[in-house]
Amino acid sequence: MELSIASLGDFVRNAEILFLKGLDSIKMEARNSGIFRIDNIPDHKGNTKEYSEIDLEEYAKKKPEGDQSARAKVQQGYSKIGTLYRVSLDIGITWEMRHHNKYMDVVTRLTNLGSVAGKRMELDLSHRITFATATSYTDMDGDTVDTTTGDTKAWAATDHTLKGSATTFRNRLANNPVFSKGALEGMEQMIIENSMNQFGEKMTISYDILWTTDDSNTVNTVKEFLKSTASPDALNAGVVNVNLGKYKHVILPRVATTATGAVDSTKAKYWGLASSLNSQAYLAINEEPTLKPTSDNGANTEFSTQDFSVGVVAGYFIVVPGSRSLAFSSGDAVA
């Protein structure tokens, strides 16, 4: 495929193709992880949306002969309101690039542009886990991002509260160990003892995701732990790996980063479990990453320089009303 210099119309059409190729090249690890629910918000529905927890009591009651059935208790849990925001970036394609056979320079700019909005969405999603132990952080644009759940606690905390009970629960593992067999069993036990509805009744929540950063040692340890089998001739022959197929391993390469996207080695050992079925974390999307409208009538061309502007935009928000679908360890052995 060539970027034709015969007309601006051909350039515009090819720009859209290259943009989509750049967008398709992003793996979208956080978005596709199952940790976050995707909610598409159409136009003309306002720029905010509220998400709530609602619990029904866990068990039915006995019904004596001839008596009416007992009325179920319903407890409104915590709520969070998300507000849409937009991210964007523009680049310029000079007249010389379009007309002096700088094909690869133009291709590179357009394909890179196709990825930047999707990468920002990935970074924002990942940073909900990066800063899961904080109640807010300052993003790369200098804006304060609220990372609390509906009970005003950090997403990963030791004292989450319930609306219909004085009981508290935790989803941050005590002593924050690095990943190991013992640490995983400790986290599984924490989930068993801390999964409850708003009435304080024990619930069963299916955790099917084991998430980690891209730390090499952690990733390899998880893979060995989840997939290893003994050789038929080995001393352990016939031993069944009880964790084989138990979890989907999700690697989130942007979790161990600073607010500006730089490497943050202090977060390299973050890991945990998550439930895709019971997820209480939402990515609400109003605009998928999209190439800004372009035209061949000069509307995108600056008069004095004849530079052609191309841009990308996306609109979304992230909100986490409840914390019962995430279990977390920072892996730093800090109690």
C-alpha positions in Angstrom: 0.0 0.0 0.0 1.3 3.4 -0.9 0.4 6.8 0.4 -0.6 8.5 -2.8 0.5 12.1 -3.3 -1.8 12.6 -6.3 -4.6 14.0 -4.1 -5.2 14.7 -0.5 -8.3 12.4 -0.7 -6.1 9.4 -1.2 -3.9 10.5 1.7 -6.8 10.7 4.0 -8.2 7.3 3.1 -4.8 5.7 3.6 -4.3 7.6 6.9 -7.5 6.0 8.3 -6.2 2.5 7.2 -2.8 3.0 8.9 -4.5 4.4 12.0 -6.6 1.2 12.3 -3.5 -1.0 11.8 -1.8 0.9 14.7 -4.9 0.5 16.9 -5.1 -3.2 16.1 -1.5 -3.7 17.2 -2.3 -3.0 20.9 -2.8 -6.1 23.0 -5.1 -4.4 25.5 -4.1 -6.6 28.4 -6.0 -4.8 31.1 -9.1 -4.2 29.0 -9.3 -7.8 27.9 -8.3 -9.3 31.3 -11.7 -9.8 32.7 -10.9 -7.7 35.7 -13.0 -4.8 34.4 -16.5 -5.0 33.0 -17.0 -3.0 29.7 -20.0 -0.8 29.6 -20.7 1.1 26.4 -22.4 4.5 26.9 -24.2 6.0 23.9 -24.4 9.6 23.0 -27.0 11.9 24.6 -27.1 10.0 27.9 -25.1 12.6 29.9 -21.5 12.5 30.9 -22.0 10.7 34.2 -23.3 7.3 35.3 -23.8 5.8 38.7 -22.9 2.2 39.5 -24.2 0.5 42.7 -24.0 -2.7 44.7 -27.3 -4.4 45.5 -27.4 -7.5 47.7 -30.2 -9.9 48.4 -30.0 -11.9 51.6 -28.3 -15.2 51.0 -30.8 -17.8 52.2 -34.5 -18.5 51.9 -36.7 -18.9 55.0 -38.9 -21.7 56.2 -42.6 -21.4 55.2 -45.1 -22.9 57.6 -48.2 -24.4 56.1 -50.7 -21.8 55.2 -48.4 -18.9 56.0 -47.2 -16.2 53.6 -43.6 -16.4 52.4 -41.2 -14.2 54.2 -40.2 -11.0 52.3 -36.6 -11.0 51.1 -34.3 -8.4 52.5 -32.6 -6.3 49.9 -29.7 -4.1 50.9 -28.4 -1.2 48.7 -24.7 -1.2 48.9 -22.2 1.5 48.0 -22.4 3.6 44.8 -19.8 5.4 42.7 -20.4 8.0 40.0 -18.1 8.0 37.0 -17.6 11.1 34.8 -16.5 10.8 31.2 -13.3 12.4 30.1 -11.6 12.5 26.7 -7.9 11.9 25.7 -6.5 13.0 22.4 -3.3 13.7 20.5 -2.5 15.4 17.2 0.4 15.1 14.9 1.4 17.1 11.8 2.3 15.7 8.4 4.2 18.3 6.5 3.8 19.1 2.9 7.3 17.8 2.3 6.5 14.5 3.9 3.5 14.1 1.7 5.2 15.1 -1.5 8.9 14.3 -1.2 8.6 10.5 -0.9 9.0 10.3 2.9 6.7 7.3 2.9 8.1 5.5 5.9 8.1 8.7 8.1 4.4 9.2 7.3 3.5 5.6 7.9 5.3 5.5 11.2 3.6 8.7 12.4 0.1 7.4 11.5 0.5 3.9 12.9 2.0 5.3 16.1 -1.0 7.7 16.3 -3.3 4.7 16.0 -2.0 3.2 19.3 -1.6 6.2 21.6 -5.3 6.5 22.8 -5.6 2.8 23.3 -2.4 2.8 25.3 -3.6 5.6 27.5 -6.8 3.7 28.2 -4.6 0.7 29.1 -2.4 2.8 31.4 -5.4 4.3 33.2 -6.9 0.9 33.7 -3.6 -0.5 34.9 -3.1 2.4 37.3 -6.3 1.4 39.2 -4.2 -1.6 40.3 -0.9 0.3 40.5 -2.5 2.7 43.0 -5.0 0.2 44.5 -3.6 0.8 48.0 -4.1 4.6 47.7 -7.3 6.7 47.7 -6.0 8.9 44.8 -3.1 9.7 42.6 -2.0 12.5 40.3 -2.0 11.4 36.6 0.4 12.5 33.9 -1.9 15.5 33.1 -1.6 16.7 36.7 -5.2 15.8 37.5 -6.2 14.0 40.7 -7.8 10.7 40.1 -10.1 9.3 42.7 -9.3 5.6 43.3 -11.6 4.9 46.2 -14.4 2.4 46.2 -17.9 3.2 47.4 -17.0 2.9 51.0 -14.3 5.6 50.6 -11.5 3.1 51.1 -8.7 2.3 48.7 -9.6 -0.6 46.3 -7.1 -2.8 48.2 -7.6 -2.4 51.9 -7.8 -4.2 55.2 -11.0 -2.6 56.6 -13.7 -2.4 53.9 -17.1 -1.8 55.4 -20.7 -3.1 54.7 -23.9 -1.1 54.5 -26.1 -3.6 56.4 -23.6 -4.9 59.0 -20.9 -3.7 61.4 -18.6 -6.4 60.0 -15.5 -5.3 58.1 -13.5 -7.3 55.5 -10.2 -7.2 53.8 -9.0 -7.9 50.3 -5.3 -7.0 50.8 -3.3 -10.0 51.9 -1.6 -9.7 55.3 2.1 -9.1 55.2 2.0 -8.7 51.3 4.1 -11.7 50.4 5.6 -12.3 46.9 3.8 -15.0 44.9 4.4 -18.5 46.0 2.4 -21.6 46.7 1.9 -20.6 50.4 1.1 -17.0 49.5 -1.5 -18.2 47.0 -3.1 -20.5 49.5 -3.1 -17.6 52.0 -4.9 -15.4 49.5 -7.4 -18.1 48.8 -8.1 -18.5 52.5 -8.5 -14.7 52.8 -11.1 -14.8 50.1 -13.0 -17.6 51.8 -13.1 -15.7 55.1 -13.8 -12.3 53.6 -16.3 -12.8 50.9 -19.6 -11.6 52.3 -22.7 -9.6 51.2 -23.9 -6.3 52.7 -25.6 -8.2 55.5 -22.3 -9.8 56.6 -23.4 -13.2 55.3 -20.7 -15.5 53.8 -20.9 -15.6 50.0 -19.1 -17.8 47.4 -17.3 -15.7 44.8 -15.6 -17.4 41.9 -12.1 -16.1 41.4 -10.8 -17.2 38.0 -8.0 -14.8 37.2 -4.5 -14.8 38.6 -3.0 -11.4 37.6 0.7 -10.3 37.9 2.9 -7.6 36.6 5.4 -8.5 33.8 8.1 -9.2 36.4 10.1 -12.1 34.9 10.6 -14.1 38.1 6.9 -13.7 39.1 5.6 -14.6 35.7 7.8 -17.7 35.4 6.9 -18.8 39.0 3.2 -18.6 38.2 3.6 -20.5 34.9 5.5 -23.3 36.6 3.0 -23.4 39.5 -0.1 -23.5 37.2 1.2 -25.7 34.4 3.9 -28.0 35.6 3.4 -31.7 35.6 5.8 -34.5 36.7 7.6 -36.8 34.3 6.3 -40.4 34.3 9.8 -41.5 35.4 10.2 -38.8 38.1 10.0 -39.4 41.8 6.7 -37.5 41.9 5.2 -39.4 38.9 1.4 -39.5 39.1 1.2 -36.5 41.3 -1.7 -34.3 40.1 -1.2 -30.5 39.9 -4.3 -29.3 41.7 -3.8 -25.8 40.2 -3.6 -26.9 36.6 -6.3 -24.9 34.7 -7.5 -23.3 38.0 -6.8 -19.7 37.0 -6.3 -17.7 33.8 -2.9 -16.0 34.2 -3.2 -12.4 33.1 0.0 -10.4 32.8 -0.4 -6.6 33.1 2.8 -4.9 31.8 1.7 -1.4 32.7 1.0 -1.9 36.4 4.6 -1.5 37.5 4.8 2.1 36.3 4.7 5.6 37.7 1.8 8.0 37.0 3.6 9.2 33.9 4.2 5.7 32.6 7.8 5.3 33.5 9.2 2.1 35.1 8.5 1.7 38.8 10.4 -1.3 40.1 8.9 -0.9 43.6 5.6 -2.3 42.2 7.2 -5.1 40.2 6.0 -7.8 42.6 2.3 -6.8 42.6 0.0 -9.8 42.1 -3.4 -11.1 43.1 -6.6 -12.8 42.1 -9.8 -11.4 40.5 -13.3 -12.5 39.5 -14.5 -11.9 36.0 -18.0 -13.2 36.8 -18.4 -10.9 39.9 -16.3 -8.0 38.8 -17.2 -4.7 40.4 -14.8 -2.6 38.3 -16.2 -0.8 35.2 -14.6 0.7 32.1 -17.4 2.9 30.6 -16.7 3.9 27.0 -18.4 6.6 25.1 -15.8 7.0 22.3 -13.6 4.1 21.2 -10.1 5.4 20.1 -11.0 7.1 16.8 -9.3 9.1 14.1 -10.5 12.7 14.2 -12.6 13.5 11.2 -10.5 14.3 8.2 -11.3 15.7 4.8 -9.8 16.4 1.4 -11.1 19.9 1.1 -8.3 21.6 3.1 -10.1 21.7 6.5 -7.2 19.8 8.1 -4.5 21.8 6.4 -2.9 24.8 8.0 -2.9 27.7 5.5 0.5 29.2 6.1 2.6 26.0 6.4 0.4 23.6 4.4 1.0 21.0 7.2 -1.8 18.4 7.5 -3.0 17.7 11.0 -4.2 14.2 12.0 -5.5 13.4 15.5 -6.9 10.6 17.7 -9.5 10.9 20.4 -11.2 8.6 22.9 -13.7 9.1 25.7 -14.3 6.9 28.7 -14.1 6.6 32.5 -13.2 4.0 35.1 -15.1 3.4 38.3 -15.0 0.8 41.1 -18.0 0.8 43.4 -17.1 -2.4 45.3 -14.0 -4.3 46.2 -15.3 -7.9 46.4 -13.9 -9.0 43.1 -10.2 -8.2 43.6 -7.6 -9.8 46.0 -4.2 -8.0 46.2 -0.7 -8.3 47.5 2.0 -5.8 46.9 4.7 -8.4 47.2 6.9 -6.1 49.3 6.5 -8.0 52.6 5.1 -4.8 54.2 2.4 -5.7 56.8 
